[in-house]
Amino acid sequence: MDTNRLSPTLAKALNDQMTAEAHNAQIYLAYGAWADDQGYSGISNLLFRHQNEERTHMMKFLEYILKRGAKPVITEIASPGEDPVNVNDCFEKVYTYEVKNTESIYNIVNMALAEKDWITWNFLQWFIKEQTEEETLAMDLLSKVKIAGGANANADALYLVNRDMGKMQDSATLAQEVSVENP
């Protein structure tokens, strides 16, 4: 008996997104290794922690595909690419990857909407909120580096950025969560 409740197009898109999440984890892992090699243990710590979050996203997609009766397709993960050339480049790349990931999830949401697959559409709403948080965090990190001097930040400024990022929370406060009493 066929229990698959995903269309072939949605199953492929969800599998592709699962692979994209694994790729994003590899990027954070590679950038964390680069940061540690450069002496930025605080930045490295933040990136390594975030790598775990991306792997969790991958597993959420895998589990969802299984729960809908489809088969997860495990494929090769692309190389993370070249190391960043500096801390500014690192966080510009992180931000770019997060925006690309958001766009990919939006595309799947649109597919689910067009197919009237409300269960998949509902599943993806968690990722919409998560990507809002991911982009906000990436923008916050990039802003810290830009304030420190961006690509031209000096060693003292990078020392402070590194120290602060090592202590940062793994999530960002979203606009919908603030109020006059809790800005």
Backbone as CSV, one residue per row, in Angstrom:
resi,resn,N_x,N_y,N_z,CA_x,CA_y,CA_z,C_x,C_y,C_z
1,MET,0.842,-1.181,0.000,0.000,0.000,0.000,0.889,1.247,0.000
2,ASP,0.597,2.147,-0.897,1.366,3.394,-0.989,0.827,4.386,0.039
3,THR,1.685,4.808,0.954,1.264,5.762,1.990,1.838,7.155,1.765
4,ASN,2.481,7.358,0.633,3.088,8.650,0.346,2.008,9.722,0.174
5,ARG,2.105,10.797,0.965,1.135,11.891,0.901,1.754,13.161,0.320
6,LEU,2.942,13.047,-0.261,3.599,14.198,-0.883,3.598,14.027,-2.397
7,SER,3.319,15.100,-3.096,3.433,15.055,-4.554,4.903,14.874,-4.914
8,PRO,5.183,14.379,-6.106,6.588,14.245,-6.510,7.337,15.580,-6.475
9,THR,6.676,16.677,-6.842,7.366,17.980,-6.841,7.661,18.457,-5.428
10,LEU,6.700,18.283,-4.521,6.956,18.690,-3.134,7.975,17.771,-2.478
11,ALA,7.905,16.487,-2.749,8.888,15.555,-2.172,10.293,15.944,-2.616
12,LYS,10.462,16.260,-3.886,11.776,16.678,-4.385,12.225,17.977,-3.735
13,ALA,11.314,18.947,-3.645,11.666,20.238,-3.047,12.052,20.071,-1.577
14,LEU,11.323,19.260,-0.843,11.633,19.029,0.567,12.968,18.292,0.723
15,ASN,13.222,17.326,-0.157,14.513,16.632,-0.132,15.643,17.582,-0.465
16,ASP,15.420,18.442,-1.461,16.449,19.430,-1.809,16.720,20.371,-0.644
17,GLN,15.661,20.764,0.070,15.840,21.653,1.211,16.570,20.946,2.346
18,MET,16.276,19.667,2.533,16.992,18.882,3.541,18.489,18.904,3.230
19,THR,18.842,18.716,1.965,20.247,18.749,1.562,20.830,20.147,1.740
20,ALA,20.038,21.175,1.431,20.503,22.556,1.609,20.807,22.841,3.081
21,GLU,19.978,22.320,3.971,20.223,22.518,5.405,21.518,21.815,5.828
22,ALA,21.774,20.626,5.275,23.026,19.928,5.563,24.209,20.732,5.017
23,HIS,24.031,21.309,3.838,25.086,22.141,3.245,25.346,23.367,4.120
24,ASN,24.282,23.998,4.614,24.448,25.158,5.490,25.201,24.778,6.758
25,ALA,24.919,23.589,7.290,25.650,23.121,8.470,27.138,22.998,8.146
26,GLN,27.449,22.485,6.953,28.841,22.352,6.539,29.517,23.719,6.400
27,ILE,28.769,24.695,5.914,29.312,26.048,5.779,29.668,26.608,7.154
28,TYR,28.728,26.505,8.105,29.010,26.994,9.457,30.180,26.236,10.078
29,LEU,30.267,24.944,9.833,31.364,24.144,10.350,32.697,24.607,9.746
30,ALA,32.704,24.800,8.430,33.933,25.246,7.753,34.340,26.641,8.216
31,TYR,33.378,27.547,8.332,33.697,28.909,8.765,34.135,28.930,10.224
32,GLY,33.549,28.055,11.032,33.988,27.946,12.425,35.422,27.459,12.513
33,ALA,35.776,26.479,11.679,37.155,25.979,11.654,38.106,27.082,11.172
34,TRP,37.661,27.829,10.155,38.486,28.946,9.661,38.694,29.976,10.780
35,ALA,37.606,30.342,11.478,37.702,31.353,12.532,38.651,30.889,13.638
36,ASP,38.533,29.630,14.034,39.414,29.122,15.078,40.872,29.140,14.618
37,ASP,41.095,28.775,13.371,42.448,28.794,12.815,43.032,30.211,12.798
38,GLN,42.158,31.218,12.666,42.600,32.616,12.654,42.763,33.185,14.068
39,GLY,42.407,32.391,15.085,42.536,32.832,16.464,41.264,33.433,17.040
40,TYR,40.154,33.307,16.330,38.868,33.863,16.777,38.024,32.768,17.420
41,SER,38.394,32.375,18.614,37.702,31.264,19.275,36.254,31.608,19.642
42,GLY,35.974,32.864,19.926,34.598,33.266,20.232,33.695,33.158,19.012
43,ILE,34.182,33.654,17.885,33.436,33.560,16.632,33.281,32.094,16.250
44,SER,34.347,31.340,16.401,34.318,29.912,16.103,33.262,29.206,16.939
45,ASN,33.221,29.515,18.219,32.244,28.908,19.119,30.818,29.187,18.643
46,LEU,30.543,30.422,18.283,29.212,30.794,17.795,28.879,30.028,16.512
47,LEU,29.803,29.962,15.578,29.558,29.278,14.313,29.396,27.774,14.511
48,PHE,30.182,27.177,15.389,30.032,25.744,15.665,28.675,25.449,16.302
49,ARG,28.241,26.295,17.228,26.918,26.103,17.840,25.829,26.222,16.779
50,HIS,25.997,27.170,15.886,24.977,27.376,14.861,24.949,26.217,13.860
51,GLN,26.063,25.589,13.656,26.123,24.408,12.798,25.168,23.338,13.305
52,ASN,25.117,23.181,14.624,24.189,22.195,15.207,22.738,22.541,14.896
53,GLU,22.413,23.811,14.912,21.052,24.240,14.612,20.684,23.883,13.169
54,GLU,21.611,24.094,12.248,21.349,23.762,10.844,21.145,22.263,10.659
55,ARG,21.890,21.464,11.395,21.703,20.006,11.317,20.336,19.617,11.877
56,THR,19.896,20.327,12.907,18.556,20.076,13.437,17.502,20.387,12.377
57,HIS,17.693,21.465,11.627,16.759,21.796,10.543,16.730,20.674,9.508
58,MET,17.906,20.164,9.172,17.988,19.057,8.228,17.174,17.866,8.722
59,MET,17.325,17.560,9.992,16.607,16.412,10.562,15.097,16.655,10.594
60,LYS,14.668,17.880,10.813,13.233,18.187,10.781,12.662,17.871,9.397
61,PHE,13.389,18.242,8.343,12.924,17.926,6.990,12.917,16.413,6.759
62,LEU,13.965,15.727,7.177,14.032,14.286,7.008,12.851,13.611,7.705
63,GLU,12.618,13.974,8.950,11.507,13.377,9.719,10.152,13.681,9.085
64,TYR,9.981,14.900,8.596,8.712,15.262,7.977,8.465,14.427,6.719
65,ILE,9.488,14.278,5.897,9.349,13.476,4.685,8.942,12.052,5.047
66,LEU,9.598,11.482,6.058,9.244,10.131,6.506,7.806,10.065,7.023
67,LYS,7.419,11.034,7.833,6.066,11.034,8.428,4.968,11.180,7.384
68,ARG,5.302,11.742,6.238,4.316,11.883,5.152,4.347,10.688,4.202
69,GLY,5.119,9.659,4.559,5.134,8.428,3.786,6.038,8.450,2.572
70,ALA,6.826,9.493,2.426,7.752,9.581,1.294,9.135,9.111,1.737
71,LYS,10.032,9.048,0.792,11.386,8.577,1.090,12.370,9.730,1.046
72,PRO,13.083,9.953,2.149,14.166,10.933,2.097,15.262,10.431,1.159
73,VAL,15.797,11.332,0.370,16.868,10.999,-0.553,18.134,11.696,-0.060
74,ILE,19.065,10.897,0.384,20.313,11.425,0.915,21.299,11.546,-0.245
75,THR,21.740,12.765,-0.483,22.649,13.009,-1.598,23.940,13.642,-1.090
76,GLU,24.872,13.756,-2.002,26.153,14.373,-1.689,25.946,15.842,-1.309
77,ILE,26.719,16.281,-0.344,26.676,17.678,0.078,27.817,18.410,-0.620
78,ALA,27.485,19.524,-1.227,28.500,20.318,-1.923,29.521,20.863,-0.934
79,SER,30.688,21.139,-1.438,31.740,21.747,-0.630,31.276,23.119,-0.135
80,PRO,31.692,23.504,1.062,31.335,24.835,1.546,31.978,25.965,0.751
81,GLY,32.942,25.645,-0.092,33.594,26.680,-0.884,34.819,27.244,-0.194
82,GLU,35.250,28.357,-0.713,36.457,29.008,-0.217,36.267,29.547,1.197
83,ASP,37.342,29.550,1.953,37.325,30.173,3.273,37.083,31.673,3.120
84,PRO,36.492,32.285,4.134,36.380,33.743,4.106,37.773,34.373,4.084
85,VAL,37.856,35.589,3.568,39.153,36.274,3.548,39.371,37.103,4.811
86,ASN,38.277,37.418,5.515,38.367,38.140,6.783,37.033,37.977,7.514
87,VAL,36.937,38.509,8.710,35.729,38.350,9.519,34.525,38.998,8.836
88,ASN,34.721,40.143,8.233,33.628,40.808,7.523,33.099,39.922,6.393
89,ASP,34.004,39.373,5.600,33.625,38.479,4.502,32.873,37.263,5.036
90,CYS,33.315,36.740,6.166,32.658,35.593,6.791,31.184,35.885,7.041
91,PHE,30.902,37.010,7.664,29.517,37.294,8.024,28.696,37.839,6.860
92,GLU,29.347,38.407,5.861,28.614,38.739,4.632,28.152,37.459,3.947
93,LYS,29.027,36.455,3.920,28.670,35.170,3.321,27.574,34.482,4.127
94,VAL,27.671,34.518,5.444,26.639,33.919,6.301,25.289,34.560,5.990
95,TYR,25.257,35.882,5.927,24.008,36.576,5.638,23.464,36.176,4.262
96,THR,24.324,36.124,3.273,23.906,35.749,1.919,23.319,34.343,1.896
97,TYR,23.961,33.401,2.586,23.435,32.032,2.644,22.078,31.988,3.340
98,GLU,21.907,32.757,4.391,20.623,32.747,5.099,19.500,33.317,4.223
99,VAL,19.793,34.383,3.484,18.779,34.960,2.585,18.419,33.949,1.494
100,LYS,19.421,33.295,0.948,19.173,32.272,-0.082,18.324,31.144,0.487
101,ASN,18.594,30.748,1.716,17.830,29.688,2.358,16.372,30.112,2.570
102,THR,16.174,31.361,2.977,14.813,31.881,3.145,14.052,31.826,1.829
103,GLU,14.693,32.261,0.764,14.043,32.249,-0.550,13.662,30.836,-0.963
104,SER,14.513,29.878,-0.668,14.227,28.481,-0.987,13.005,27.983,-0.218
105,ILE,12.934,28.319,1.051,11.780,27.908,1.860,10.514,28.594,1.358
106,TYR,10.598,29.864,1.017,9.440,30.567,0.439,8.939,29.844,-0.809
107,ASN,9.845,29.377,-1.645,9.446,28.664,-2.857,8.672,27.394,-2.527
108,ILE,9.106,26.683,-1.500,8.398,25.456,-1.111,7.035,25.801,-0.522
109,VAL,6.968,26.869,0.264,5.685,27.325,0.806,4.718,27.627,-0.340
110,ASN,5.205,28.322,-1.356,4.369,28.641,-2.512,3.908,27.382,-3.239
111,MET,4.779,26.383,-3.338,4.402,25.115,-3.957,3.300,24.428,-3.154
112,ALA,3.467,24.400,-1.832,2.464,23.765,-0.974,1.130,24.489,-1.088
113,LEU,1.179,25.803,-1.146,-0.037,26.598,-1.306,-0.714,26.287,-2.644
114,ALA,0.064,26.252,-3.719,-0.489,25.972,-5.045,-1.099,24.574,-5.120
115,GLU,-0.486,23.622,-4.417,-0.989,22.242,-4.429,-2.070,22.014,-3.365
116,LYS,-2.331,23.032,-2.573,-3.291,22.934,-1.459,-2.914,21.802,-0.500
117,ASP,-1.618,21.663,-0.298,-1.095,20.710,0.678,-0.931,21.480,1.980
118,TRP,-2.023,21.567,2.720,-2.062,22.411,3.920,-1.191,21.857,5.039
119,ILE,-1.003,20.557,5.061,-0.155,19.975,6.104,1.298,20.411,5.893
120,THR,1.766,20.351,4.649,3.128,20.797,4.355,3.240,22.304,4.554
121,TRP,2.232,23.027,4.114,2.235,24.480,4.297,2.368,24.810,5.783
122,ASN,1.603,24.118,6.621,1.654,24.350,8.065,3.020,23.975,8.630
123,PHE,3.573,22.855,8.210,4.903,22.428,8.655,5.943,23.519,8.369
124,LEU,5.850,24.140,7.224,6.845,25.127,6.802,6.738,26.461,7.548
125,GLN,5.612,26.699,8.223,5.474,27.964,8.947,6.510,28.097,10.055
126,TRP,6.890,26.994,10.666,7.948,27.041,11.681,9.247,27.544,11.058
127,PHE,9.531,27.094,9.833,10.758,27.511,9.154,10.708,28.974,8.729
128,ILE,9.521,29.470,8.416,9.395,30.896,8.077,9.832,31.735,9.279
129,LYS,9.301,31.402,10.446,9.692,32.141,11.654,11.179,31.944,11.942
130,GLU,11.637,30.734,11.779,13.049,30.433,12.037,13.960,31.233,11.109
131,GLN,13.587,31.349,9.846,14.410,32.109,8.906,14.386,33.600,9.217
132,THR,13.279,34.092,9.743,13.251,35.484,10.191,14.300,35.677,11.280
133,GLU,14.363,34.716,12.195,15.353,34.765,13.269,16.769,34.618,12.715
134,GLU,16.945,33.699,11.766,18.268,33.459,11.191,18.795,34.706,10.467
135,GLU,17.940,35.333,9.668,18.371,36.534,8.953,18.651,37.678,9.922
136,THR,17.816,37.820,10.946,18.019,38.879,11.941,19.349,38.669,12.663
137,LEU,19.626,37.436,13.055,20.897,37.141,13.729,22.072,37.435,12.799
138,ALA,21.979,36.998,11.545,23.064,37.248,10.591,23.272,38.748,10.384
139,MET,22.177,39.512,10.293,22.302,40.971,10.149,22.943,41.581,11.384
140,ASP,22.547,41.106,12.575,23.125,41.612,13.818,24.628,41.345,13.879
141,LEU,25.022,40.138,13.496,26.449,39.794,13.513,27.221,40.644,12.517
142,LEU,26.672,40.787,11.332,27.324,41.605,10.314,27.414,43.060,10.759
143,SER,26.366,43.561,11.405,26.384,44.942,11.908,27.488,45.143,12.935
144,LYS,27.677,44.176,13.814,28.745,44.274,14.823,30.110,44.381,14.145
145,VAL,30.301,43.576,13.114,31.576,43.604,12.404,31.731,44.925,11.656
146,LYS,30.672,45.414,11.042,30.735,46.684,10.302,31.067,47.840,11.257
147,ILE,30.430,47.847,12.439,30.710,48.894,13.425,32.175,48.837,13.867
148,ALA,32.721,47.634,13.927,34.124,47.466,14.327,35.099,47.865,13.228
149,GLY,34.580,48.157,12.030,35.455,48.582,10.939,35.325,47.743,9.687
150,GLY,34.438,46.753,9.709,34.224,45.931,8.519,35.492,45.215,8.093
151,ALA,35.748,45.210,6.806,36.930,44.533,6.264,38.225,45.178,6.762
152,ASN,38.141,46.425,7.233,39.327,47.144,7.713,39.417,47.210,9.236
153,ALA,38.658,46.367,9.923,38.675,46.374,11.388,40.081,46.072,11.898
154,ASN,40.472,46.803,12.933,41.805,46.557,13.489,41.751,45.431,14.518
155,ALA,42.910,45.007,14.975,43.015,43.869,15.885,42.258,44.104,17.194
156,ASP,42.306,45.324,17.727,41.603,45.613,18.982,40.095,45.465,18.810
157,ALA,39.566,46.000,17.707,38.128,45.900,17.451,37.725,44.446,17.232
158,LEU,38.523,43.695,16.497,38.206,42.288,16.255,38.306,41.462,17.533
159,TYR,39.210,41.848,18.417,39.300,41.176,19.709,37.976,41.305,20.460
160,LEU,37.421,42.514,20.477,36.152,42.746,21.175,34.991,42.025,20.490
161,VAL,34.956,42.067,19.179,33.902,41.358,18.431,33.984,39.867,18.731
162,ASN,35.184,39.318,18.679,35.382,37.900,18.958,34.920,37.549,20.374
163,ARG,35.305,38.363,21.324,34.918,38.120,22.719,33.403,38.149,22.873
164,ASP,32.776,39.170,22.304,31.330,39.319,22.434,30.558,38.213,21.718
165,MET,31.012,37.824,20.535,30.305,36.775,19.787,30.399,35.430,20.487
166,GLY,31.480,35.198,21.179,31.619,33.950,21.921,30.599,33.811,23.035
167,LYS,30.078,34.943,23.516,29.103,34.952,24.618,27.670,35.161,24.140
168,MET,27.497,35.405,22.846,26.169,35.733,22.315,25.194,34.570,22.406
169,GLN,23.921,34.936,22.475,22.847,33.957,22.362,22.824,33.425,20.936
170,ASP,22.262,32.247,20.761,22.178,31.650,19.430,20.954,32.114,18.656
171,SER,20.165,32.974,19.259,18.957,33.441,18.574,18.855,34.957,18.703
172,ALA,17.998,35.520,17.877,17.792,36.969,17.869,16.368,37.273,18.303
173,THR,16.177,38.433,18.892,14.836,38.879,19.253,14.143,39.383,17.991
174,LEU,12.962,38.879,17.741,12.210,39.273,16.559,11.299,40.457,16.854
175,ALA,10.987,41.209,15.837,10.150,42.397,16.001,8.812,42.057,16.628
176,GLN,8.209,40.936,16.244,6.898,40.583,16.777,6.936,40.187,18.245
177,GLU,8.134,40.034,18.809,8.269,39.651,20.207,8.517,40.829,21.140
178,VAL,8.653,42.030,20.590,8.945,43.197,21.428,7.687,44.001,21.698
179,SER,7.772,44.793,22.737,6.671,45.685,23.095,7.268,46.932,23.721
180,VAL,6.414,47.861,24.106,6.892,49.065,24.776,7.585,48.682,26.089
181,GLU,7.019,47.708,26.790,7.577,47.289,28.072,8.825,46.412,27.895
182,ASN,8.920,45.742,26.759,10.021,44.800,26.526,10.606,45.079,25.139
183,PRO,11.410,46.164,25.012,11.937,46.521,23.682,13.004,45.563,23.171
